[in-house]
Structures are given as structure tokens and as C-alpha cells.
Amino acid sequence: MPDTPLSRRSFIEATGALGAALTATAGAASPFRQSTDARLKGQPLPANLRLPATPPRRRPGDSVGFAIVGLGDYALRQMMPRFDQADRAHISALVSGNPDKLAQVGDAYGVPADARYFYEDFAKIAADDRIDAVYIVLPTAFHADFAIRAFAAGKHVLCEKPMALSSAQCAAMIAAGRRADRKLMIAYRCHFEPYNVMAMRLMRERAVGTVRLIRTEQSYRAGPTTPAQNWRFNRALAGGGPLEDYGLYGVQSALYLSGEMPESISATTFRPDGDPRFTEIFAHVASQWRFPSGAVAQLATSYDSANANLAQVRGTEGTLIMDPATNYSGLNMRIEGSGAVALTPGDPTTQFAGQLNHFTSAIRENTPILTGGEMGLRDLRLVEAIYASARSGQVVKLASDGRMRG
């Protein structure tokens, strides 16, 4: 099927404040080459993927039917296999731009042929009563468009992080959900992961005393690639680089481990010259936050340094260390100090089913959503503040909702 182009108007709306911040951060004589390729493409099936040998088990009558929008690596390797572990969620439809992949995945998951949609006929889901909700797993530039269209079709929305490319686009998504009286949840899986859930509780209980310093680092060294080969390195599709992707875990950790919003942020960015991976995005982003309590947080993220996935909270009476902190599995957490202890609160792989269970309860019982659109909006405001500080070389002051002051 043909690719779906992103119109000029949609692109301008998609980039919004974040796009302006990125352009300004790069400077008047920008070293970046802006891609004009901002299209939604149907990619081939990921290499070495094992699809289910038999379709998932039958679900109870009140199970929520999801249309998976975007059949990329994360959807196929991580989330879709976990639906069978959820209490009442099932895959009822698929949306892709690749007909061969749509057929293979549809057969493996037992999705009927008439519940397999292409991007360009997405609006037809409105007439499909098998679909209660959509799970959007597309490049970031398309999150808002498909969320708003899903709400118009009368469906609830679970959207991958980052919520969108700009805070303005996040606000539009929230407004569309309210108009449609449908739920919006951002897939911040760590809020349903046992290690991170315990870490939040320990910090509320002052397990390390008064928090003085939080450090987070999310980094890896990307192999050879270009913006045309990998959408995460394409500024029009992904934004500024590692901050919105891997670094968003650090943003989240700093917030839920401190229990505070920063009152000010200072930041820097870096892009190596002549590296084809970084013609459109930054390689490194670092920021320092100051909280109203006086605590500070130091965040770093990179697509061009050795692997790291760390969260550390240093308090007046001890230190909480999570390393790795937010992986899909294999997490480690300990407290160092007078009450030193290693902590093993549960199986990290349950986070995916926990996320689905939380959303289905919100749909069926109208319970509050922990990671709603307002949280995604807050985080995009902080991302914009980080880029604004890096652009100006000045400290950016923030209101309590993450908006920049002045």
C-alpha cells in the first residue's frame, strides 16, 4: 500500500514548540540537515522475530479489544506477546502499512482478515465494534494524529512514550479525548514494574533520609545508521534525539523518586561533527534540575556512549541505587548506608501486563489513570525547557506544572 504523507500543516503542528526549541538550540547557522522525509512507512517484519505458533487463548466476555497501530520491533517483541498475560485485554485488530507483515502477524495472533487495516483506511475502525481501544506504537511524529483520529472514531487510546513531539500537540490530544469522552493513557511501563514501584514507596517513606541528589543516566552507543535508515535519528519523526527516547526514563525517574517538580533547569547538548548518525539529532543531552526542597538532579542521556541505565538517590542517611533501573527484565536495586540491603520486589516482566490491566480497569470501571495525558504533557514541557536552556545557555525557571516562566 502507498505511504501516508505528513502534510506541511500537520508537520508544523507536530513539531510545535519543541521544533522551535530544537532549531534555536542548534543556533542561527544550524549544523543540522532537516529531513523532508516525514512519512509513515510500512516496514518489513523485524529480523529473527518468532511469532506465536498458536493464537492466544480466548478471553473473558468483558475483555477489552485493542487495535495495535504500528507493527514495529517493540510492539512485536515486547507488548503483543504480553497481552496473553493480562487479565482482560486482547488483540482484536491490527493497523500497518505493510500487507505481507499484516498477513503474517494477523495469522499468528488470530486476527480476522476483516480486522486488519492499513494506515490510510484507519478511519474505518469507527465501525468495528470489536475494537474498544487502540495502542499507538508509531514514530512519535504520528502519535497525536492517530490519537485524535482514534478518539474521533470513538476509541480509547493507549499511546507509547513520548506522548508527542510538543506540549502543544499533547494538549490537543488531551482535548480530543475529553471531547470524545474516551480514556487516554501514556505507556509509562515503569509505573507498573515492581522494582520502580518499590523505589517510589521507599522514597515516600524516606528510606534514605532527606533527598539531596538524584542521578540518572540512560545511554548506549548506536551502530552505523542514518536518519533515512532509523526513524529515531530522523528529527522530523523523533524530535531532538536520545532525550525524548531513552532519556525520558531519566526524566520520569527524577520526578517519581523525588516526588517533586523542578523549579529550575540548566542544560547542554552535544553533536559530533561529521557523524552521519547525528546530522539531524543530538548525540548527548545533559541537564541539572533544582527542586523546591533544595535537592538537585543530574540527568544524562546519549546515543553515543557506553551502555548505562542508572538511577541513584543520595539522601542524608543512605543511597538508593538502581542499576539497571528500567530494563524490561534483570533489574537490580539496593540501599547502601547504615541499613544496607539488596531488594528483590518481584518479576520486572509483569510490568507489561500490569500496564494493560491498569488501562482496562480504567475503561471498564472508570478508575483513575495513573499515567494519563497530563503526565505526558508535563514531561514534554520539561523536554522543551531542557532544550530552551541548552539553546540560551541560561537557567530556565519553571512553574509547578512544568511551564517555562517568562
N, C-alpha and C positions, 0 to 999 in steps of 0.2 A: 504494500500500500504506500502511497506517497507520503512524504514527510509533511508535518504540520508546521508552517512557518510562524514565527513570532512577529506580529506586526510592529511597525515603528511605534505606534501609540502604546501598545502593550509593553514593548521593551522599555520605553521611557517610564511608564508607570511601574514596571517591575524593578528597575534599578533605583528609582526614587532617591531618597536622602542618602542611602548607602552608596549608590553610584556616584553622587556628587562628592561625597566624602573621599571615596577612593580616587577620583580624578584629582581632587585638590591635594590629597596626600602625596600623590606622585609628583606634584609640582607643576608649575606653568609649562615647562618644557618636558612633558611627560615622557619617560622612557618606555612606557607600556605601549604595546601594539594592540588596539582594541579589535577583537574578533567581530566579524559581521555574521558569523555562523551561529545563530541562536535558534536552532530548530530542534524540534523533538523528533528523534530518530528511533526507529525500531532496530535495536542492536541484536546480534546473534546470541544464541544460548551461550552462557559462560562456559569456559573450558573446564573439563574434568568435573562437571556437575552430575551428581547422581539424583535423578528424580525418583519419587516413590514408586516402588514396584507394584503396589496396590493402592487404590484410592483410600482416603481417610475414612475412619469409622463414621457411622451415622450419628447425627447429633440430636439432642432433645428438641422438642417442639418449639421451645422459646429461644432456640439458638439464633444469634444474630448473623445474618448473611453478609459477608464482605465482598466487595469487588476490589481486587488488587489492581491498582493503577500503576503500571510500570513493573516489568519482569526482569529487573536487573540482578546483580550478584547478591546484594543484601536481601532483597525480597526472597530470592530463590534458595539461598543457602541458610539464612537465619530465621526470618519471620514466618514464611509459609510453612516450613516443617513443624513449627511450634503451635500452629492452630489446633492440632490434634491433642495438645496438652491443656488447652483452655477448657473451661467448664461449659461454655455455651457460645462458642464462636466457630464459624465455619466459612470456607471459601466458596462463595456462590457464583462468582463471575470473575472474569479476567479482562484487562484492558492493556493492549500492547500495539506496537506499530510493525511487528514482525509476524507475518502469518504463519511461518513454519514454527517459530517458537510458541506462538499462541496455541497451535495444534498440539505440539508435544507436551507442553505444560498442562493444557486443558485435559488431555487424555490421562496424564499421570495423576491429576487431582480430581478426576471425575466431574469436571465442569462441563455441562452440556454444550453442544456446539452453538446453540442459540443464546448462550450466556457468555460468549467470547466476543469482545468488542474491540474495535480499532479506535485510535485516538480521535480520528475525525468524525466518528459516529457516537462519541461519548454521550451526547445528549439523549440517546435512546435509552439509557439506563433509567430514565424517569418512568418509563412504562414497565419496568421489570420489578415485579413485587418480590422477587427472590432476593433482591439487594436492599438491605437495610442501611448499610454504611459503606463508605469507600475508604480504602487505605492507600494514601498517596505516597509512592516511593519513586518519585521522578527527580530529575535535576532541579535544584532549588528554584530556578527561574520560572518554573511551571507550577509551583505549589499553589500560589494564590489563584491563578486562572482556573485550575481544575477544582480547587476547593469551592470557589464561588459558583462554578457550574454544577458541582455536586449538590450544593445547597439549593440551587435553583431547581434541581431535579428531585428535591425532597429527601435527600440522603444525609445521614450523619457523616462526619469526617474525622478520621484519624490521619494526621499528617506527620511525615518524617521531619526531623530537625535538619537544618534550621528552618523555622517556620516559613520564611520568605527571604527575599533579598533586601527588604527595607521595612522600617517600622510603619511607614505609610501603607504598605501592602498588607502587613499584619492587621492593621486597624480595619482595612477593607474586608479581610476575611472574617474578622470578628463580627463586623456589622452585618455581613451577609448571613452568617449563622443565626444571628438574632432575628433578622427579618424572616428567615425560614423556620424559626423555632426548632432548630436542629443543633445537636451537640458538636463541639469542636474540641479535639484533644491533640496535643503535640506529643510525639512518641519519644519522650524523655524516659527511656527504659530504666535508668539508674534509680529512679524513684520507686521502683518495684523490685530492686535487686537486694538480697539480704545483707550484703556487706555494707552497701551505702545506706540502706535503711537503718542499720545498727549505728553506723557512724553519725547519722543525723541525731539519733536518740542520745548517743553518748555526749555529743556536743551540747544538746539541750540540758543534759544532766551535769554539765561542767566536769566531765571526766578528766580533763587535763587542766582544770582551773580556768582562769580568765584567759581568753584567747588573745595572743599578741601578734602572731604571724601565721599566715596561710601561704603555702607554696603549692602551685600546681604546674605540671609540665606534661604536655602531650605532643610527642614528636616521633617522626620516623623519616628515613631517607628514601625518597621516591626514586624509582628506577628511571631510565630514559623514557621520556614521553614528550608530548606537545599538547597545546590546547585543543588541537583537532582530534587527537587520539584519546584524550581523557577529559571528560567534562569538568572534573574537579579543578583542572588547571585552566579552564576557559572562563574568563572573567564575566562574560555575559550570562553564563549559565550558573556559576557558583559564587560570584562575588569576589572578595579580595584574596582568598586563599585559605590557609590552614585554620585561621581563627574561626570562621563560620562552620568549619567541618570538625576536625579533631579537637581544636581548641575550645569549642563550645562546651565540652565536658569540663574543662578547667573553669570556665565562666560559671557553669552550674555548681560545681564543687565549691568554689569560693563563696557562693551565695548560700547554699544549704548547709555548709559546715560552719559558717559564721553566724547564720541567722539574721544577717543584716544586709542592707543595700549600701553600696559605697556612696560617699558624699563627694568624692573627687577621684579622678583617674588621670594618670600620665602614661604615655605610651610611645613606643618606637616600632618601626617596621624596617625590614631589610630585604633587598632583592639583589642577587649576584648578577653582575654584568655578563652578557654573552651566553647565558644558560638558556637553552631552548625550552626548558621546563617552566621558566619564570618570565616569559615575555609578556604575560598578562596578569600575573598574580604575585603577591609577596611570597618569599620563602620562609620568613620568620616574622612573628609578631609577639611583642612582649609588652606587658603593662603592669603598673603598680597602682593599687587601689588603697584608699584610706576610708575606713568606716567611722561612723559617728562615735563608736566606743573608744576609738584610738587605735584599734587593731589595723594592721595592713595586710594586703595580699599581693603576692608577686606571681604573675601568670606568664608562662612562655609556651609557645607552640610553634612547630616547624614542620615543613615537608622536606627538610634538607639537613637533618642531624640524626644521630643515633637514637634508636628506639627508647622511648620513655613514656610512661603512663603513671604519673605520680600525683598523689595528694597528701599534703602534710600539714598538720595543725600543731603549732607550738604554743603551749599555754604556760601559765605560771607554775603549774605543778606536774607537767609531763608533756609528752608529744604523741599525737596520733599519726601513724604512718600507714598509708595505703599504697602498696606497690607490688603488682599493678592495681590500679584503682577502679577502672571502669571497663575492663575487658568483658568479652562475652562469657568467659569462664576463667578458672585458675587464679582467682583473686587472693591477695594476702593483706592482712591487716593486723597491726599490733599497737600496743601502747607502751611507750618507753618512759621510764621515770621511777618514782617510788613504788608505783603499783604496776610494774611491767607485766604484760600478759599478751599472749597471742590469741587472736579471736577468730573463730570459725562459725559464723552465724547461720550458714546454710549453703545451699547449692545455687551458685550465681546463674545457672542456666534457666532457673524458674522465672527470671525477670521478664521474659517474653510473654509467657502465659499470664503472669501477673498483670502485665500491661493490658492485655486483651480482656482479662476478667474485670479489671477496673472500668474499662470503657463500656463493656457490655452491661455492667451493673448500672452505669450512668444512663444508658439508653433504656433499659427495661424498668429500673426502679427510680429513675430520675435522681440518682445520688450525685453529690458534687464531684467535679473532675479535678483531680489534684494538679494535673499538668495541662491546664486549659490554654486557650489562645492568649489570655492576658499574660501568662508566663512567657510564651514565645515572643510576644510584643515587648515585654520588659527586656528580654535578652537581646533582641535586635537593637533596642535603644542603647544598650551598653556597648554592643559591637560598633555602632555608629559613633559613640563617644570615644572609643579607643582609636578609631581611625581619625576622628577630628583632632584628638590630642597629638597623634603622630604627625598629622598634617601641619599643625601650628607650632609644634614644639612647646606647647604650653599645657599647664594643668587645666583640665576641664572639670567644672563643678556641676554636680547633678542634683536634681530634685529626688524626692523619695520614690518616685515611680520610674526613675532612670532617665527622665528627660534632661537634656542639657540646659543649664541655666545661661541666659544671656545669648 
